[in-house]
């Protein structure tokens, strides 16, 4: 059974390689490769942007919570207040 599976996968990979090489000879694959490359770059840029915005949002909330704790000496209660506010805002954004 293992030999049959290996033979099947070997034949499949050979036919895929042959098909791709024929498509490349005809120039079909160039447009596909360019489209994939553009999409990959765009997704990477979006991912980096989202991570930077998320880090900035976290730092802002951390600063606000630290300021509340420092002013009122609440020993961590400012972080709880800001966390509750963030959860409520997240729920409102999700609801829309």
ZIVENDA-V720497 format. One record per pair of residues at least 12 apart in sequence whose ideal C-beta (glycine too) atoms are under 10 Angstrom apart, sorted by the first residue. I is the first residue (numbers start at 0). GAP is how many residues later the second one is. Records with the same first field share a line. If there is no record, write none. Layout:
# ZIVENDA-V720497
I->GAP  GAP
This chain:
# ZIVENDA-V720497
56->29
57->28
59->22
60->18  21  22  24  25
61->16  17  20
62->19
63->14  15  17  18  21
64->12  13  14  15  16  17  18  20  21
65->12  13  16
66->15
67->12  13  14
68->12  13
